[in-house]
Amino acid sequence: MFCTKCGNQIAEGEKFCTSCGNTIGSNILSRETADGLQTTDAPHKLEEKAFFDIPDEGQPENKKSRTPLIIAVATVCMLIIIGIILIAGYDLVKTKEFKEKITAFEEVRTEVDGLGKYDGEYDEMLDSADSAASHFAFWKYEDIAEQMSSLASEIVSMNEAVAEYREQYEAIVNEIETDGHYVMDDYLEEYQDIKADLEEALSDFDEKEAKKKADDFADIRDDIIEENEAMASSYMDDADNIQASFDGYNAHPFELYMIGDFVSRLEADRDEQDFIKLSDDYEQLKEWSDKFYLSTQSYEQIAGFIQADVSEDDEVKLYLNSYNYDEYNFKLEEFMIYEENGGEWSECEAVDISQIRGALTMDLVVDVSSSMRNDFYTMQCAVEGFVNSTYSDTELGLSTIGSIYERYQEFTSNKDSIINSAWSLECNGLTSLYQSLYSSVIYTASAEGARCVVAFTDGNNVPYGAGYDYDAQDVIDVSNLYQVPVYIIGIGSNVYSSDLRYIAEATGGEYYDRVSIYDLQGIYESIYETQGKLYQLSYKTAVANNVNRDIYVLYADSTNSLSVRLESELNAEVLQEAYETSSFTADDLSSFYTDGKYLSSDDLSKLGEDLDAVQTIINIYYAKNGYQFGDTENGQKQLAKMVSMGVISENGTLGGDEVSAIIMQNPVLYQNFSALYNYRYELIYTAAYNIYMSNPSISYEDLRSQVHAYYGEENEKRYDPVTQTAWKAINSI
């Protein structure tokens, strides 16, 4: 039977329709009845039938009995279509999700540094996934996705491990080669091999090999560090011992400075973990200390320079004397030269070392006092012979020892000129020995290169004498200041040998005692040969040529025959002053006020017989040191002159004794002050002597009057003390 409401077939005995829930009763129809009947009791059923069984207008009415079958077929078809649509939709969704996983898997290659051993497997997996996605084999997606995820995890894990080994590699390289600078020595080859193997394993992303080599790399790192720290400890102990040995050793200040500097460098190198530099500095410390020691073991040591030449802006010449070595094969590159300026030592480049062999300057100082008369011709012959024996590039000058120092010939390489000047000399006057030697040294100091004074005398120092005359120590001081050695030849039996020997040896020269006049030529040649053996050491300097500095020179010969080890002050300022021979002129009287250069008689001779100019310069010395000029007419006159010359702007406050005490504190200033007094005396003495010789019976008052008139000082008495001293000296002859 069938439900009258929905047409569903109902089993016998059922009370409700299993499809729509309708109550089963009298409304139950049989299938045949339902197919054949159309009643108004079930209009909706008729409508449903009409939906499924639309009658064909050409069919007969009895076809309506096939409606349920058609409905069933349509339902099945609909379900199939819906199933197909659902399946297709499901496949599209799953494929899209799978392709996203493929894309994520593809990005693994770009997100990691390398695939290593997984390179082939990765490509195969990617091909399989692409194939499954292109064929919509969604039943494979889950398995393939799991495989891709697993492989990606393994690749990432491998990269993380390799990254750790790479980080370890970079840390060790940085520690050993960048931060630490370790000495490799025997470890170098092994270190490089392990480093190369580790680099290869890291490049190949060979996790297992990278781990092994990273461990090996760490081990050799530890060995290198341990070895270097042990080396540093050993070097530091040795450096401390070297420094301690020099502290108790007669070392030069520069040597102590260098040893201390190297020890400080080693300490800094150790703190900075720069073991390469530490090793280099240690080797230099050993080299220096060995040379310091070696130089003390030589047969002969040059411990100072005789002279220096700073006439060139960027070069210094030192003149070294080695008496026992006529020729020596110095190796220029073995010289170590340092200069100290402003507390810092700087290395200098040696540019030449050679024997001068004639390239020097000599001032021949000849005694022309009256006592030389008997031997004068022989002396002139000796001078000629000596001049002829010199080299062509030797500069010679000629000056005389007489009542006053006089220059007869400036420095020249014209030998005939010197010889002609020597033959024109005449014997007369006193023996102003010290003044002449003093002035000759100052003049000779103005010459460049190696230079010396060669003088001979037959008697004592017999000058005018006015309380300001020169003595032996003055000669020594000025000679050592300008580094000009003095050779002295004593002739006759009335020579004070002790004083002359003292001067010669104290200045670096030599004294020849009681020599026959016939030996003079040979002695001159011997002196020349000694000076000609000087070695000229030239080096480049960055210090200005007028700046004083300490110089250290070291040359150690492994043959232990000759070494150079010296540290001396180079008084470049004084030497520069000595070169300025034209700085003193009568047109600029204030130029004669100087504490940088000693004034020679030759410098003062530029004033001629201008006694007022000499006195004006003396007044300048007083004025510049605070002297108070008096209220007398002459005192006010001199004060006005000092102000007008720009020497001072107002009168001073000190007396003469106080000013003299101030001037005496400066050796050069005081010596020049004394030289001016001595020159003033010489001028007055000369005028008085000439007046006296023309009238030996003249009285002192008449002589004083004529002397003052000669110098335009008729109404002045300021020269009375000097004139009286000259009068006494003349009357004692």
Salt bridges, closest charged atoms under 4 A:
ASP35 OD1 - ARG31 NH1 3.81
GLU48 OE2 - LYS45 NZ 3.89
ASP53 OD2 - LYS49 NZ 3.23
GLU61 OE2 - LYS64 NZ 2.20
ASP119 OD1 - ARG109 NH1 3.91
ASP123 OD1 - ARG109 NH2 2.62
GLU175 OE1 - ARG221 NH1 3.02
GLU177 OE2 - LYS195 NZ 2.90
ASP197 OD2 - LYS213 NZ 3.62
ASP215 OD2 - LYS211 NZ 3.46
ASP216 OD2 - LYS212 NZ 3.47
ASP222 OD1 - ARG221 NE 2.71
GLU255 OE2 - ARG565 NE 2.63
ASP261 OD2 - ARG265 NH2 2.73
ASP269 OD1 - LYS277 NZ 3.51
ASP281 OD1 - ARG265 NH1 4.00
ASP281 OD2 - LYS277 NZ 3.01
GLU287 OE2 - LYS291 NZ 3.93
GLU312 OE2 - LYS317 NZ 2.81
ASP314 OD2 - LYS540 NZ 3.50
GLU315 OE2 - LYS317 NZ 3.59
GLU315 OE1 - LYS540 NZ 3.76
ASP326 OD1 - ARG357 NH2 2.72
GLU334 OE1 - LYS291 NZ 3.38
GLU339 OE2 - ARG549 NH1 2.78
ASP363 OD1 - ARG407 NH2 3.20
GLU410 OE1 - ARG407 NE 3.96
ASP513 OD2 - ARG514 NE 3.76
GLU529 OE2 - ARG357 NH1 3.24
ASP603 OD2 - LYS597 NZ 3.14
ASP612 OD2 - LYS641 NZ 3.44
ASP612 OD1 - ARG718 NH2 3.24
GLU701 OE1 - ARG704 NE 3.80
GLU713 OE2 - ARG718 NH2 2.71
ASP720 OD1 - ARG704 NH1 3.01
ASP720 OD1 - HIS708 NE2 3.43
